[in-house]
Protein backbone atom coordinates (compact mmCIF):
# COMPACT_ATOMS: atom_id res chain seq x y z
CA UNK A 1 0.00 0.00 0.00
CA UNK A 2 1.41 3.33 -1.06
CA UNK A 3 0.00 5.36 1.80
CA UNK A 4 2.71 7.25 3.63
CA UNK A 5 2.78 10.15 6.04
CA UNK A 6 5.19 13.03 6.10
CA UNK A 7 6.56 11.57 9.34
CA UNK A 8 7.26 7.83 9.50
CA UNK A 9 7.62 7.61 13.26
CA UNK A 10 5.87 9.50 15.97
CA UNK A 11 7.16 12.91 16.94
CA UNK A 12 5.69 15.00 19.76
CA UNK A 13 3.35 16.62 17.22
CA UNK A 14 2.20 13.26 15.91
CA UNK A 15 1.72 11.99 19.46
CA UNK A 16 -0.38 15.04 20.33
CA UNK A 17 -2.43 14.58 17.15
CA UNK A 18 -3.00 10.95 18.08
CA UNK A 19 -4.16 11.92 21.57
CA UNK A 20 -6.68 14.36 20.08
CA UNK A 21 -8.01 12.16 17.27
CA UNK A 22 -8.06 8.88 19.18
CA UNK A 23 -8.77 9.93 22.76
CA UNK A 24 -10.22 13.46 22.29
CA UNK A 25 -7.59 14.70 24.70
CA UNK A 26 -6.34 18.20 23.87
CA UNK A 27 -4.27 18.47 27.06
CA UNK A 28 -2.13 15.32 27.25
CA UNK A 29 0.73 15.12 29.71
CA UNK A 30 1.76 11.55 28.96
CA UNK A 31 0.79 9.49 25.93
CA UNK A 32 -0.31 5.91 25.43
CA UNK A 33 3.18 4.59 24.64
CA UNK A 34 3.91 3.36 28.12
CA UNK A 35 3.46 6.84 29.55
CA UNK A 36 7.06 7.53 28.55
CA UNK A 37 6.40 10.42 26.17
CA UNK A 38 5.97 13.36 28.51
CA UNK A 39 4.32 16.16 26.53
CA UNK A 40 3.69 18.28 29.59
CA UNK A 41 0.23 19.42 28.53
CA UNK A 42 -0.95 22.42 26.52
CA UNK A 43 0.55 25.05 28.84
CA UNK A 44 3.99 23.48 28.42
CA UNK A 45 3.77 22.97 24.67
CA UNK A 46 2.47 26.43 23.75
CA UNK A 47 5.15 28.93 22.69
CA UNK A 48 6.26 31.08 25.60
CA UNK A 49 3.63 29.40 27.79
CA UNK A 50 1.29 32.11 26.50
CA UNK A 51 -2.27 30.80 26.81
CA UNK A 52 -3.53 33.46 24.42
CA UNK A 53 -1.74 31.67 21.60
CA UNK A 54 -2.96 28.60 19.71
CA UNK A 55 -1.27 25.41 18.55
CA UNK A 56 -1.87 24.28 14.97
CA UNK A 57 -1.02 20.68 14.04
CA UNK A 58 -1.17 19.44 10.47
CA UNK A 59 -1.10 15.86 9.21
CA UNK A 60 -0.64 15.20 5.49
CA UNK A 61 -0.99 11.75 3.95
CA UNK A 62 0.25 11.22 0.40
CA UNK A 63 -0.37 8.29 -1.90
CA UNK A 64 -4.01 7.68 -0.91
CA UNK A 65 -4.85 7.08 -4.61
CA UNK A 66 -7.80 4.74 -4.22
CA UNK A 67 -6.50 3.21 -0.97
CA UNK A 68 -8.97 5.15 1.18
CA UNK A 69 -10.96 1.93 1.38
CA UNK A 70 -13.62 2.01 4.06
CA UNK A 71 -12.86 5.63 4.88
CA UNK A 72 -13.69 7.07 1.43
CA UNK A 73 -16.20 4.61 -0.09
CA UNK A 74 -18.13 7.21 -2.13
CA UNK A 75 -14.96 8.09 -4.03
CA UNK A 76 -14.89 4.57 -5.46
CA UNK A 77 -17.81 5.43 -7.76
CA UNK A 78 -20.09 2.65 -6.48
CA UNK A 79 -22.79 5.17 -5.49
CA UNK A 80 -22.58 7.14 -8.72
CA UNK A 81 -26.12 6.27 -9.87
CA UNK A 82 -27.73 6.11 -6.42
CA UNK A 83 -30.92 8.13 -5.90
CA UNK A 84 -29.37 9.75 -2.84
CA UNK A 85 -26.81 11.52 -5.03
CA UNK A 86 -29.11 12.44 -7.90
CA UNK A 87 -28.68 16.15 -7.11
CA UNK A 88 -25.03 15.83 -6.13
CA UNK A 89 -23.49 15.20 -9.53
CA UNK A 90 -19.91 16.08 -8.64
CA UNK A 91 -16.68 14.47 -9.79
CA UNK A 92 -15.90 13.14 -6.30
CA UNK A 93 -18.85 10.74 -6.56
CA UNK A 94 -17.65 9.56 -9.98
CA UNK A 95 -14.21 8.46 -8.80
CA UNK A 96 -12.69 6.60 -11.73
CA UNK A 97 -15.24 6.09 -14.50
CA UNK A 98 -14.26 4.81 -17.92
CA UNK A 99 -17.69 5.55 -19.40
CA UNK A 100 -17.43 9.23 -18.47
CA UNK A 101 -13.70 9.23 -19.20
CA UNK A 102 -13.02 10.89 -15.86
CA UNK A 103 -10.52 10.22 -13.10
CA UNK A 104 -11.39 11.92 -9.82
CA UNK A 105 -9.77 9.64 -7.23
CA UNK A 106 -8.36 11.27 -4.09
CA UNK A 107 -4.55 11.35 -4.14
CA UNK A 108 -3.76 12.96 -0.79
CA UNK A 109 -5.47 14.35 2.29
CA UNK A 110 -4.49 16.88 4.92
CA UNK A 111 -6.04 17.84 8.25
CA UNK A 112 -5.14 20.81 10.46
CA UNK A 113 -6.11 20.89 14.13
CA UNK A 114 -6.19 24.23 15.95
CA UNK A 115 -6.03 23.96 19.73
CA UNK A 116 -6.81 27.00 21.88
CA UNK A 117 -7.16 27.71 25.58
CA UNK A 118 -10.59 28.32 27.08
CA UNK A 119 -11.03 30.14 30.38
CA UNK A 120 -14.58 28.82 30.44
CA UNK A 121 -13.40 25.20 30.29
CA UNK A 122 -10.21 25.95 32.22
CA UNK A 123 -8.35 23.96 29.64
CA UNK A 124 -7.63 23.62 25.92
CA UNK A 125 -10.07 22.51 23.25
CA UNK A 126 -10.11 22.03 19.47
CA UNK A 127 -11.32 25.37 18.13
CA UNK A 128 -11.07 24.59 14.41
CA UNK A 129 -10.38 21.71 12.03
CA UNK A 130 -9.53 22.35 8.39
CA UNK A 131 -9.55 19.56 5.81
CA UNK A 132 -7.69 19.38 2.51
CA UNK A 133 -7.97 16.94 -0.37
CA UNK A 134 -5.27 16.90 -3.06
CA UNK A 135 -3.53 19.91 -1.49
CA UNK A 136 -6.61 22.10 -1.76
CA UNK A 137 -8.95 23.09 1.06
CA UNK A 138 -12.37 21.44 1.32
CA UNK A 139 -14.05 22.91 4.42
CA UNK A 140 -13.52 23.90 8.05
CA UNK A 141 -15.31 23.02 11.28
CA UNK A 142 -15.25 25.92 13.74
CA UNK A 143 -16.45 25.95 17.32
CA UNK A 144 -16.38 28.17 20.40
CA UNK A 145 -15.69 26.61 23.77
CA UNK A 146 -19.41 26.15 24.40
CA UNK A 147 -20.79 22.80 23.30
CA UNK A 148 -23.45 22.52 20.61
CA UNK A 149 -22.26 25.47 18.53
CA UNK A 150 -19.94 23.85 15.98
CA UNK A 151 -20.34 25.01 12.39
CA UNK A 152 -19.12 23.40 9.16
CA UNK A 153 -18.19 26.29 6.87
CA UNK A 154 -15.52 27.77 4.55
CA UNK A 155 -16.53 25.35 1.80
CA UNK A 156 -14.28 25.39 -1.25
CA UNK A 157 -16.88 25.03 -3.99
CA UNK A 158 -14.08 25.65 -6.52
CA UNK A 159 -12.32 22.40 -5.59
CA UNK A 160 -11.73 20.26 -8.72
CA UNK A 161 -13.35 17.17 -7.17
CA UNK A 162 -16.48 19.13 -6.22
CA UNK A 163 -17.21 20.30 -9.77
CA UNK A 164 -20.08 18.94 -11.84
CA UNK A 165 -19.17 15.86 -13.81
CA UNK A 166 -19.76 15.74 -17.55
CA UNK A 167 -19.52 13.08 -20.20
CA UNK A 168 -16.34 13.82 -22.12
CA UNK A 169 -18.09 13.01 -25.41
CA UNK A 170 -20.94 15.46 -24.84
CA UNK A 171 -20.62 19.20 -25.50
CA UNK A 172 -20.54 21.37 -22.36
CA UNK A 173 -23.86 22.84 -21.33
CA UNK A 174 -24.20 26.57 -21.84
CA UNK A 175 -26.67 26.98 -19.02
CA UNK A 176 -25.94 25.65 -15.53
CA UNK A 177 -28.91 27.38 -13.91
CA UNK A 178 -28.60 29.80 -11.00
CA UNK A 179 -26.25 27.56 -9.04
CA UNK A 180 -22.57 27.19 -9.98
CA UNK A 181 -22.18 24.15 -7.73
CA UNK A 182 -24.66 21.37 -6.83
CA UNK A 183 -23.30 21.01 -3.29
CA UNK A 184 -23.79 24.73 -2.66
CA UNK A 185 -27.38 24.46 -3.86
CA UNK A 186 -28.12 21.51 -1.58
CA UNK A 187 -26.54 23.19 1.45
CA UNK A 188 -28.56 26.34 0.80
CA UNK A 189 -31.81 24.40 0.59
CA UNK A 190 -31.24 21.78 3.30
CA UNK A 191 -29.23 23.50 6.05
CA UNK A 192 -31.26 25.05 8.85
CA UNK A 193 -28.45 27.56 9.25
CA UNK A 194 -29.23 28.93 5.77
CA UNK A 195 -33.01 29.16 6.10
CA UNK A 196 -33.09 32.92 6.66
CA UNK A 197 -30.04 33.95 4.61
CA UNK A 198 -30.95 34.67 1.02
CA UNK A 199 -28.01 36.91 0.16
CA UNK A 200 -25.19 35.19 2.02
CA UNK A 201 -21.98 34.75 -0.06
CA UNK A 202 -20.82 31.23 -0.91
CA UNK A 203 -17.82 31.62 1.40
CA UNK A 204 -20.20 31.89 4.37
CA UNK A 205 -22.40 28.87 3.63
CA UNK A 206 -22.62 26.75 6.74
CA UNK A 207 -24.08 23.65 8.33
CA UNK A 208 -24.50 23.07 12.05
CA UNK A 209 -22.81 19.81 13.11
CA UNK A 210 -22.60 17.78 16.30
CA UNK A 211 -19.12 17.41 17.78
CA UNK A 212 -17.44 15.66 20.68
CA UNK A 213 -14.67 18.14 21.64
CA UNK A 214 -15.02 21.68 20.34
CA UNK A 215 -14.70 21.33 16.57
CA UNK A 216 -13.78 17.63 16.70
CA UNK A 217 -16.63 15.30 15.68
CA UNK A 218 -16.99 11.75 16.94
CA UNK A 219 -14.87 9.82 14.42
CA UNK A 220 -16.59 6.55 15.28
CA UNK A 221 -20.01 7.77 14.13
CA UNK A 222 -21.39 9.38 10.95
CA UNK A 223 -21.33 13.17 11.05
CA UNK A 224 -24.58 14.42 12.59
CA UNK A 225 -25.85 17.70 11.12
CA UNK A 226 -28.92 19.95 11.10
CA UNK A 227 -29.92 19.13 7.51
CA UNK A 228 -33.65 18.81 6.80
CA UNK A 229 -35.72 18.56 3.64
CA UNK A 230 -38.16 21.52 3.44
CA UNK A 231 -40.31 19.66 0.92
CA UNK A 232 -41.36 17.13 3.58
CA UNK A 233 -44.26 18.18 5.79
CA UNK A 234 -43.77 15.70 8.62
CA UNK A 235 -40.94 16.81 10.91
CA UNK A 236 -40.04 13.24 11.81
CA UNK A 237 -39.26 12.52 8.15
CA UNK A 238 -37.54 15.74 7.10
CA UNK A 239 -34.06 14.44 8.02
CA UNK A 240 -34.52 11.02 6.40
CA UNK A 241 -35.17 11.80 2.74
CA UNK A 242 -32.75 10.66 0.02
CA UNK A 243 -31.59 14.27 -0.49
CA UNK A 244 -30.66 14.67 3.17
CA UNK A 245 -29.05 11.23 3.39
CA UNK A 246 -26.99 11.92 0.27
CA UNK A 247 -25.65 15.30 1.38
CA UNK A 248 -25.04 14.00 4.91
CA UNK A 249 -23.04 11.05 3.58
CA UNK A 250 -20.99 13.25 1.24
CA UNK A 251 -20.18 15.83 3.93
CA UNK A 252 -19.24 13.05 6.34
CA UNK A 253 -16.86 11.52 3.82
CA UNK A 254 -15.10 14.64 2.54
CA UNK A 255 -14.72 16.18 6.02
CA UNK A 256 -14.61 13.38 8.60
CA UNK A 257 -13.20 10.74 6.22
CA UNK A 258 -9.77 12.45 6.07
CA UNK A 259 -9.78 12.76 9.87
CA UNK A 260 -10.35 9.02 10.18
CA UNK A 261 -7.56 8.33 7.68
CA UNK A 262 -5.20 10.58 9.64
CA UNK A 263 -6.10 8.82 12.89
CA UNK A 264 -5.55 5.39 11.34
CA UNK A 265 -2.20 6.40 9.85
CA UNK A 266 -0.87 7.92 13.07
CA UNK A 267 -2.02 4.92 15.09
CA UNK A 268 -0.06 2.68 12.72
CA UNK A 269 3.13 4.60 13.51
CA UNK A 270 5.54 3.60 16.24
CA UNK A 271 7.30 5.95 18.62
CA UNK A 272 10.95 4.87 18.69
CA UNK A 273 12.71 6.28 21.71
CA UNK A 274 16.31 6.17 22.97
CA UNK A 275 17.56 3.36 25.17
CA UNK A 276 16.16 4.57 28.49
CA UNK A 277 16.82 1.34 30.39
CA UNK A 278 20.26 -0.28 30.17
CA UNK A 279 19.87 -4.06 29.63
CA UNK A 280 21.50 -6.21 32.30
CA UNK A 281 24.00 -8.99 31.59
CA UNK A 282 21.24 -11.51 32.28
CA UNK A 283 18.85 -9.75 29.91
CA UNK A 284 16.24 -11.87 28.16
CA UNK A 285 14.23 -10.52 25.24
CA UNK A 286 10.48 -10.21 25.63
CA UNK A 287 8.55 -12.46 23.28
CA UNK A 288 5.10 -10.87 23.55
CA UNK A 289 4.70 -7.63 21.53
CA UNK A 290 4.57 -4.49 23.65
CA UNK A 291 4.30 -1.05 22.02
CA UNK A 292 5.79 0.68 25.07
CA UNK A 293 9.10 -1.18 24.63
CA UNK A 294 9.78 0.87 21.49
CA UNK A 295 9.50 4.04 23.55
CA UNK A 296 11.93 2.54 26.08
CA UNK A 297 14.33 1.44 23.37
CA UNK A 298 14.15 -2.18 24.53
CA UNK A 299 12.13 -3.46 21.56
CA UNK A 300 15.04 -2.64 19.25
CA UNK A 301 17.35 -4.49 21.66
CA UNK A 302 14.98 -7.47 21.53
CA UNK A 303 15.28 -7.62 17.74
CA UNK A 304 19.07 -7.39 17.82
CA UNK A 305 19.24 -10.05 20.50
CA UNK A 306 17.06 -12.56 18.66
CA UNK A 307 18.37 -11.86 15.13
CA UNK A 308 19.10 -15.43 13.93
CA UNK A 309 20.99 -14.59 10.74
CA UNK A 310 22.99 -11.60 11.88
CA UNK A 311 21.70 -9.53 8.96
CA UNK A 312 20.03 -6.95 11.20
CA UNK A 313 23.19 -6.60 13.27
CA UNK A 314 25.20 -6.05 10.09
CA UNK A 315 22.78 -3.38 8.88
CA UNK A 316 22.93 -1.57 12.22
CA UNK A 317 26.73 -1.67 12.18
CA UNK A 318 26.72 -0.25 8.66
CA UNK A 319 24.69 2.69 9.93
CA UNK A 320 26.91 3.13 12.99
CA UNK A 321 30.25 3.04 11.21
CA UNK A 322 29.66 3.49 7.49
CA UNK A 323 31.58 6.25 5.71
CA UNK A 324 28.35 7.72 4.35
CA UNK A 325 26.34 6.99 7.49
CA UNK A 326 26.91 8.00 11.13
CA UNK A 327 30.64 7.11 11.15
CA UNK A 328 30.70 6.84 14.95
CA UNK A 329 33.63 4.44 15.17
CA UNK A 330 31.49 2.01 17.19
CA UNK A 331 29.97 -1.33 16.32
CA UNK A 332 27.77 -3.94 18.00
CA UNK A 333 28.87 -7.53 18.60
CA UNK A 334 26.84 -10.44 19.89
CA UNK A 335 28.86 -12.72 22.17
CA UNK A 336 28.16 -15.71 24.40
CA UNK A 337 30.20 -16.91 27.35
CA UNK A 338 31.55 -20.45 26.98
CA UNK A 339 29.82 -22.85 29.28
CA UNK A 340 26.74 -20.71 29.66
CA UNK A 341 23.79 -23.03 29.17
CA UNK A 342 21.77 -20.17 27.75
CA UNK A 343 23.73 -18.54 24.94
CA UNK A 344 21.09 -15.78 24.77
CA UNK A 345 21.89 -14.64 28.30
CA UNK A 346 24.24 -11.90 27.09
CA UNK A 347 22.95 -9.05 24.94
CA UNK A 348 24.84 -7.48 22.06
CA UNK A 349 27.70 -5.47 23.48
CA UNK A 350 29.39 -2.34 22.17
N, C-alpha and C positions, 0 to 999 in steps of 0.2 A: 504494500500500500504506500502510495507516494505522499501521504499526509505528513508534513513536518511542521514544526513550530520554529520561530525565530530563536528560541532557546531550547536546547536539547536536554538540559538538566535543570532542576529547579534552582532558581535564584530566590532572593528575598522577595522580589516583586512577584515572581511566579507563585511562591508559597502564599503570599498575601492574597493573590487572585484566587488561588484554590480555596483558601479559607472563606472568601466571600461567596464564590459560586457554589461550593459544595456544602458549606456549613452556615452560610448567611451571617458570617462573623466579620464585621468591619473593624473590630478592635482586638485582633489576636495578639497574645503575648508569646505563646508557644504553639507550634503547629503540630499536626498529627504525627509527624515522623519521629516518634519516640520522645516528643517534647524537647528535642535537642536544638531545634531552630528557634532561638529566642529573638522574636521580632520586637518585643518591647511595647507593643501597642501603638495606636495612632499617635499619641502625644510624643512618643519617642521617634517615630518614623518621619513625622512632618518636619519640613525644613525650618530650622531655627526654633523648633518646638512652638511655633506660632499657630495657635488653634484657629486663627482667622483664615489661614491658607487651606488649600485643598490638595489632595493627592490624586493624580490621574494615572491609572494603570492601563496599558494597552496590550492585548494579546492578538497576534496575527498568525494565521495558519494558512500556509501556501499548499498548493498541490491537492486541493479538495477534489476538483475535476471528476465529479460523478461519484466520489467516495463518501459523500455525505450520508448515504445509506438511510438508516431510520430517522436521522435528524432532519433531512431535507427531502422527504419523499415526493412532494409536489414537483420538485425540479426534475424528476425522472420522466415526466410527461405522461404518467399513467392516468392522471386525472384530467387530461387535456379536454376531453369531450364530456366531462361530467356536468350535470345540470347545475351544480353548485357554483361552477365557474363560468357559466354562460355569459355573464356580464363582466367577467374579469379576464378578457382575452389579451393577456400580456405574455411577453416572451418567456418569462420565468416559468410559467405553467407549461410551455411547450417543451422546454428542455432541449433534447436532441431529437429532431423530427425530420426524417428524410423526405416525407411527402411535402412538407412546407419548406424544405431546403433551409432549415434554420438550425443553429447551434447556440443554445443559450444556457449552457451548463455552468454552474458556479465553479470558479477556479480557486478563489481564496475568500477568506472571511477575516474580519477584524472586529474586536469589541473593545471599547474604552469604558472603564469604570471610574467615576469621579466620586471620591469619598470626602465628605465634609464633616465638620464638627457641629453638633447641635446642642445649644444650651438647654433647650427644652428636654431633650433626651438624656442630657448629661453624658453624651458619648457621640461617636461618629456614626454616620449612616451613608448609604449610597444615594447621592443626590441626583445623579444622572448616569445613564448608560447610552452610549452611541454605538450603532452597529454599521459596519461596512461590508459590502460584498464586492469582490473584484476591485478593491482599492478605491471604491466610491461609496460615499455615505448613503444609507438607506433611510434611517429614522433614528429618533432619540426618545428615550423615556426619561421624563423629568419628574421630580417629586420634592415637595418640601418635607420637613421633618415629621409633620402630621401624617398619620396613616389615612388611607382612603382618598388621597388627592393626586395620585400619579397620573400623568398625561403622556400619551404617545403622540409625538409631534415631530416637527422638522422633517417631514417626508421629502425625499428626493424623487419627485415625480419625473425628473429628467434622466433617472438611472437607465442605462441601456436595457437591463433585464425587465424593467417595468414599463417598457413601451409596448404599444399594440403590436401583435404579430400579424404578418401578412404572408400570403402565399407568394413565393418569389416569382411565379409565372403569371400572376395577375397584376394588372396595372394599379398603381397606388390610387387610393380614393381621394378625390379632390375635397370632399366634404366630410369632416370628422364629427360634425355636430358642434354643440356648444362646449363640450368637454375635451380638453387635450389629452386626458389620461383617464382610463376606465377606473382605476383605483381611486383617483381623486373624486370621481363622480359618486362611487359607492360610499366613500367615507362621508361625503357631504350629505347624502340621502339617508344613511343608516346610523351615523353617530349622533347620540343625544347631545353631545357637546356642540354640534353644528346646527342644531334645530332653530336657533334664533339668529344665526349669523349669515345673512345673505351676501354681504359684500366682503367677507374675510378673504385675504390673499391666500394663495395656495401654500405659502410658507408657514401659515398659521393654522392649517388644518390639524385637527386633533381628535383623539379618541381617548376616553377615560378607560384606564385599565386597572385591574387588581394586582397588587404587588405584595411581596412578603417582607421586604426590608427596604424602605424608601422607594427607589426606582427599580429595585431588583424583583422581578416576578418569581413565582415558584416554578423552578425549572422542571419539576417532576409532574406538572399538570399543564394542560393546554391553557394558553393565555385567555384570561377572562376579561371581557370588555363590556362597554355599555351599548353595544350595537343593538338596534331594534329595527324591524321592518315597518315603516309607517303605513304600508298598504294593508296590513293585517289589523282587524278590528279588535280581536281578543288579545288582551295584554299577555296572557299566559302563552300565546303562540308567537308573539312578535319577535322573540329572540331565537326561534327555531326554524325559520324559513330557510330554503336553500340559499337565498342571497346572503343572509346573515351567517349561515354556516360556512359558506365559501369565503367571504371576506375574513371571518374569524380565523379560519384555517390558514389563509395566506399570510395574514399579519403575524400569527403565531410562528409560522415557519421562517419568514424573512427577518423577524426580530428576535424571537426566542431561540430559534433553531441554531443560529451562530453562537449564542451563549451556551447552549448545550454542547456544541462541538468543542468550544473552548474549554469547558469544564472537563469533558472526556479526555481531551488532549493533555491538559495539565495533570490530570489524575494518572495518566499513563507514564508521566515523567518520574524520574527518581532523583531525590536529593542525595548527592554524593558529597559527603563531608570528609574532613581530614581525619587522621587516625587519632581519635580522642582518648582511646584506651589502649595502652601498650600491652600486647599479648604476652602472657607468661611463657616460661619455657615448657610448661606442661599444657600448653594451649591445645584445645581440640576444636575443630571447626563445627559450627552448628549446621545440622542437616536441614532442619525445617526452615522454610523461607521466612524472613522477618525484615520488613521494610525499614525498620528503625536501625538495623545494623549497617545500612548504607550511610546513614547520617553519622554513625559512630566511626565509620571507616573499617569496621570489622568484616563486613560482607565481602569487601575486596580481598581482605586477608584470607577469608574462607576459600575464595576461588583460587588464589595463589597456592594455598596449602594443599588443596585437593586436585590440582591440575595434573592429570595422569600422564600427559604427553610431554609436558614442559614447554609447549608452544606459547602458552600465555606468559610464562615466566620470561621467555626469550623476547616476546613483544614488549613487555614492561621494561626489560633491560635495554632494549633498543631505544625506547623513549627516554630512559634515564641517562644513557651515556652516548647516544648517537650524535655524530657531528652536526647534523641538521635538526636535532631534537633539543633536549634540555642540557645535554653535555655536562652533567653534574659530577662525573668522575666516580659515581657510585653504581653498584649493581646488587641484585638480589641473588642469593644462592640458597637452595634447599638442601639441608644436610640431615643425616640421621646418625645417632650415636651407636657405635657397634655394641651389640649385646642388648640393646633396648628392644623389648618384645613388641613395642608399638612404634614402628618407624615414623608414624605421623605425630609423635609426641613433640617434636621440635618444629617450630614454624620456620618459614624462610627467614634467613638472617642477612643483614646488610654487612 
